[in-house]
Amino acid sequence: MFHHVQTARSRLPHRTPRSIQPSLLVLFALALGALGGCAAVPPAAAPAGAAVDTRACGLSPAAHHADWRRFRGAYPYHIQGVALSDASPEGVRTLILAEPPPGVTFKDIKEAAPGLLVKPHACYHRVGYDGWTRDVVATLPRLDEAQLAEVVGGFQRLLFQTAYKAYVLGIPSAPPARRESDVLDLQVTAAELQQWVFDASERFSPIDGGPEAPLETLVQRGEPGVYLSDSPGLVAWVIPRDRPFEDSAVEARQFALESDILVGAAASGQALVVLGRERSVGVDVLPPLRTETLAMLAAVKQTELGQSYERNSFLAGRFDGKRDWAPIYLSPELIDTEYGSLLNITDQLLKSWSNNGLTRYDNFDYPDPPRWPFPAPLASHVGAQSLTFNWNTYGMGAALDFGSHELITFRSTGALPVTYIAPEKPTDTYEDEAYGYFREMNDPNLVRVAQYAAFYQLFRRFEVPTRAPAPRVASDAQRRVLKEETLKLLKGLRDASNDELLEATKRGFAELTAAEPEERRIRIQRGAAAMLANMASRLRTLGAGSGDAALDQLASDIALPREAGEEVGVILTRALAPELGDKPELIGQLLRRITDLDAVKNRYVKAATLRKGTWIHTPTAVVSWNEVPLNDAVGGHNLDARVARFRFSPHVAPDHVEVIQEGASKVAVLNPFDLGKVSEVLRTGGKGAAPPPARSRQVALALPEGPRAPSSRGFTLDDTTAVHKRQLGGWRATGERPSAAQSELVDLFSGDDAPAAVVTRRGGALDVAIRGRRSSYQVSSLSDVTDLLRSAAKARGGKEPMIIHIERMSPDEAHALVKTIPLREKASRRAVTVHVEEGSAKRLGEVFREECDLSRAKIGEPRVVRLQGGAQRIAIDVDIPVARPARGSLTVRIRMLFGRLTESTKLLVERLRRVVSRERSAAPATFEQLTRDFHRELQRIDPDGKVEVWVDEMKHDGVVLEDRGDGAQGTARQPG
């Protein structure tokens, strides 16, 4: 009994040809010696694919469900971030966390806003045939502005590890539209980059303030950070080459926000400096590159990545009368990642658009472009029987050695280069036409794939280290399915009788031969059965004496030809039908006609396993059809990390290229005057290449016309159309210098090794000034202040303590802020000074009156810092023990700023001793009086000087109580 040809309904599945099968009857006729007419294959009708899968959203209909559906209707493929609906009349909002990064768990999300998320749940959105993304959807109750900012800022930090320039997506009713002025295809030459950033000594300033420096200094110094060029247009991201990429996660997010297109890079032994165009396109149209995708690419150690639809897989083919299926191959690193899914999307764009939209895919309702690349589907246009379509990185990147640094440039940013392969047909002209066409489309997904490929080349070229583990291998379960189904077919063929084989061919060929005359139909059926009988005989011979071992190996080779290292047709011909050596495709097509490919497909998809912690599942199978009969089409992505290498020597004549071998690599050597020809050399080999015309930076980068204010540099909310236009969380540099009053406070409170930050409440927002930063900061919430201060500490190497001075806050808000600041390790003594309104002063006074012992007060040695212009800043500590040692001591810290000091520091100490002595004899002594007398006594030295008196450290009931000494304010700080 030929069991494998029986379906669940006890009948053979009816089969129609694959995409190449208009010639199938001809092949059979040739094999049988009965050449005749060929039946036409009816055009396939496009099935209606569901755009959204809500199987995990099976709740009663609710407003937030409708919001999520609208959101995914506007973003049908990939989008990551926080989205909020407008508030309902009751103040309720829908919250969507779209595609969180791997590692963020559902538990993490619920704990980020404890008690606030109403019915949080995951919604699955289909991408491709069996792929999906997951979003978390919940309802937020009525919140005031401060509460909403805290919630949003917390989710931004959870998703992106920073709240820098946080933005919130809206719930648009339609996909965001790209503006006509949005140009995504840039071709910045090596000569332009070298001139802009090195020859012209362009200076770059940190995005969050700080001293500027030329790029050459940044390249050699290797300190992490993100910088804006002083002349608008460029963003630089410094990645140290001696630290794991994961340590640059915050900077990765900042660079992805501030820039939109990667245009090149420079590198030394210390650092890789990535150069991007200052963001000109909204984040809703061209979203920021994802940190987790960059980290994945940095972790890849091999020099090639790949993606393809395995149309030549033995069990791929037509399964329901009009549609074909095929397994999807992805390099293991790409499985269940954003980049792997994007490669599938752009693979479909290449094939569908090259065929003028006549090739369609299940669940891929991508808008048609305004025009097609060719007058007719490419295979017809070329006149090829089969065609390979490939995206590749050949000639994309170039590394130019300038001695002190290496400069990396990219041929274009709008799309990867295109390769068409047609047997015995020249395709160079079509490739150039298609490359230009796809670049001109300014399609965000094509651009994004090219951007990630460029980063892959950069990371491999300069070996950026990571802590990431090795990626998993491809799904063993799915590989086993293909092998088991192939083995079942071979065993069924081997064990079938001739009558069973004839019956199988009648059923398998019924639809294909329906229009044929009866005599011809019978000849074809009997001929096919005879071929199968010959194959069965060979299989019985193959297994003789060795049991099923040889059959198992043959099934494995047929099912997994990549591992066997041979094409399926070669394996089948050698093992089953040597007489059909010139028609190997006929063997596979014949066997597939007696196989239930729909069942194979379903079993294969069901066997897929998920990468742990992912919110994305890349499709494992593709289903497609042609609207009209088209010839065979295969292909995918070949991503090579290697770049072309160039060097310059005056010994090479102008307009000539010398190629030398260095190890396994070739290096092209040009005359220095031919720097401008590198892009053309990449494309043509350089014979007679002419440099492109000189362009301004604004033209080359397609920058918006007109100057941009400092506050409008990089990413701004005004650059977008589908986001909330007000800052609902996060922090950003204002581009404006701190006020004179802020600067004075920052200088006053900053110690020699302890820079200060001044935080001021201004209405619904917070204003922050930090010593050494040229810009002030606008901050949305207390937790965002912590994020900003952590970023500032990291920029200093995280070693120095920091003093934080906060004004215009209520005691409750000040205490809440202190609790959010994890400033120190246990061994450090970072002072956190928080000035609040009256309230804490009363508690402090009670502690002082009841427990402080002035008789044992100790006055420390003055610490003097001489400032420019002869001024001096002096700090003196007065430590006052308390009755219970567990509570520590009260340290009164006095800071003085004198333009001219007329007495020695010893006399200063003596003045303080006299004050302590007077207060000790007072009945009773009060803290307010002590600090007031300190202030009055020291102010006598220089009436124009600046004197500040406050408590630095006093543990009481778990909170440090402080006071400035003017009787009007108290302070609260986190205990050390």
Secondary structure, DSSP 8 states (H G I E B T S, - for coil): --GGG--TTSS-------TTGGGHHHHHHHHHT-----------------S---TT--S---HHHHHHHHHHHHSSS---EEEE----TTS-EEEEEES--TT--HHHHHHHSTTT-EEEEEEEEEETTTEEEEEEEEEE----HHHHHHHHHHHHHHHHS--BT---B---SS-----TT--------HHHHHIIIIIT--EEEETTS---EEHHHHHHH---EEEEESSTTEEEEEEETTS-GGGGHHHHHHHHHHEEEEEEEEE-SSEEEEEEEE--S-TTTS----HHHHHHHHH--SSEEEEEE-TTSTT-EE-SSS-EEEEEEE-GGGTTSHHHHHHHHHHHHHHHHHTTT-EEETT------SS-SSSS-HHHHHT-SEEEEEEE-TTTEEEEE-SS-EEEEES-SSS--EEEEBTTB--HHHHHHHHHHHHHTT-HHHHHHHHHHHHHHHHHHTT----------S-HHHHHHHHHHHHHHHHHHHH--HHHHHHHHHHHTTTTTTTS-HHHHHHHHHHHHHHHHHHHHHHHHHHTTTTTHHHHHHHHHHH-HHHHTS-HHHHHHHHH-GGGTT-HHHHHHHHHTTS-HHHHHHHHHHT----TT-SEE--SEEEEEESS---EEEEEEEEE---EEEEE-TTS-TT--EEEEETTEEEEEE-GGGGGGHHHHHHH--TT--------HHHHTT--SS---GGGSS--GGG-SSB-SS--S-EEE-SS---HHHHHHHHHH--SS--EEEEEEETTEEEEEETT-SS-EEE-SHHHHHHHHHHHHHHTTS-S--EEEEES--HHHHHHHHHT-----TT------BEE-TTHHHHHHHHHHHHB-GGG-EE---EEEE-GGG-EEEEEEEEEEBSSGGG-EEEEEEEEEESS--S-HHHHHHHHHHHHHHHHTSTT--HHHHHHHHHHHHHTT-TTSEEEEEEEE-EETTEEEEE-SSSS-EEEE---
